Amino acid sequence: MSLENITSQLGTLADGKSSKIPPVELWDPPYCGEIDIVIKANGDWFYNGTIFKRLALVKLFASVIKKENDDYFLVTPVEKVKIVVEQAPFVLTKWEWQDTEQTNMLVCTNVDDEFVLDKSHPLTFDEKGEMYITVRRNLQAKVHRNVYYQWVEAAQQVETQKGTELIFTSADYDFSLGVIEE
């Protein structure tokens, strides 16, 4: 399986203009081995040790990522190849309030996936305390450090059963950045 084969199989998405995400969860093609694609912790994509320079190509491949157990694959209707993801396939890089009342937060990933932060996009922490948001299916975006610091400034201190937590609300759902230790 080569990079060129994957690109040609994705056909109409190759122009980078389509924003529709293919239904990869419905595809179950045969496993065809590994391809030397690595998504680094900072969101950069590499093929055979060389960084992808075309964002349109990164977006194309990002649209067909599938996670099974702890492994990541690029999936087309006819082939499935394993890739390496160091931490998460996406990085949450931007956010803004969608309304003046600051009730809906619009977030954006490094591959321009945009969505309102809500209960279907939970905030989770790994064992190191790093934050992740579910983007789609079971794929996560690591919250960039700059976004985290901006959220800390936007959050309110709220007394809970856990103690004083930093909390902000989007789409009627509370997101906790953690307990403030005194």
N, C-alpha and C positions, 0 to 999 in steps of 0.2 A: 504494500500500500504506500503510495507516494502522496505528497502534498498536492501535486497536480491532479491526481485521480480524485482526491476528496473534493477539490475545488470544482472540477468538471461535473461530478455527480450532484453537487448542490445546485447546479444549473442556474436557474433564474435568480437565486439569491446572490450569485457572484457579482452582480452589479453594485451590491452594497446599499441599494436604495430601498429594499424591502425591510419593513420594520416588524413584519410578522414572524413570530418564532415558530419554527417547524415543530410538529408534534412528536418529538423524539421519544417521548415516553411510550408511544404506541408502536414504535419501530423495534423489532427484535432481529436484526440481521446477524449473520454469522460473525464470530470473532475472527479478525484477520491479523492479529499480532499487535506489536507496538510500533509507534512512530516517534521519532526523536523530537517531540514538541514538549516544551517545559513552560508552564506558567509560573513565573517567579512570585515571591511573596509581595512584591511591589506592584504586581499586575502586568509586568512586561512579559510578552510572549517570545519564545526563542524556538527556532527550528535548526537542528544540527549546530547548535551553539551560536547562531546568528539571530539577532533581534529582528522581529517583524517590524518593518518600517511603515507599512500601509495599514492604517486604522481600519479601512474597509475590509481588509482580509481578516484582521483580528475579530471584527464584529461578525463576519460571516462564520468563522469557526466557533466563536462564542455562542452563536445561535444554535449550534448542534452539539453542545456539551451535554453529556449524560453522566450521572453519578450512580454507580451501583456498589452498594456496601461502601468501602472506603476508596474505591477506584474510580477514575475518571476516563471517559471515552469520548471520541468524536464519532458521531453516528450519522450514517446516511441510510437511505432505505435499503441498501444492499450490502453495506460493510460497517464494521465496528472496529476501531483501533484505539488502543490504550495510550493515554498521554500521562505526563507527570504534572501534578499541581502541588506546589510547595505548601501553600496554606489554604487558599480559597481561589476559585476561578475568577472572582471579581474583587474590585476594591471600591468601596463607597467613597466618592471623592467630593461630592457637592451636595448641598441641601439649601432649601429656602422655604419660607412660609408661603403657602399657596394663596392665603387670604390675609386680609389686614387684621382679623381677629386672632390670628396665629392658632388656628384649630387644626389645620391640615399641613403636614410637612411633606414637601416634595423632595425626594432624594434621587441622586443620579450616580451611576457607576462609571468606571473608567471606559466602558464600552457603550455608554449612553443609554443604558437601561434606566428608565424613569418610572417611578411609582410613588404613590402616597404611602408613607409609613403608617401601618395599621396593624391590627391583630393578625392578619395573614402573613405579615412580614416580621416575625418575632426577633427581638434582640436577644442574643445569647452570648455567653462568655466561655472561653476555653479555660483549660487548667492554668494557663499563664495570665489570665485576666484580660486577654484580648477580646474585643467585641466583634461580633458578626451579625449580619442581618440576612434573613432568607430573601433571596431575590425572586426566584421562581423555582417551581418543582422542589427539589431538595438541594438546590445550589445556593451557596452563600457568598456574600461579599464581606471582606474584612473592612471594618470601619477605619478609615485613614485617621492618623493621629490628629491632623488639623481639624477634621470634622468632630472628633471626640472633644477637643478643647473648646470648640465653638458650642457644642452641646452642653458642656459643663457650665459655660457662661449663661446659656439660655434656660437651664434647668432651675427648678425651685427646690428648696430644702423642705422636705415633708417628713413629719414624724409618722413612722409606721411601727409595726410590731418588731421589725428588724432593727429599728433605731432611726437615725436621721438619714434619709435617702435623698439623693439628687434625682428628681423626676421631671420629665417633660411629657406632655400629652399631645398626641396627634391622632386624628380621626377617632376621638373618644376612647383612646387606648393609652394607658400609662406606660411609659418606658423608664425603667430605673437604670441609672448609670452606676449605682452601687451605694453602699452605706458609707457615710462620712465617719471616719474613726477619729475620736478625740484624744 
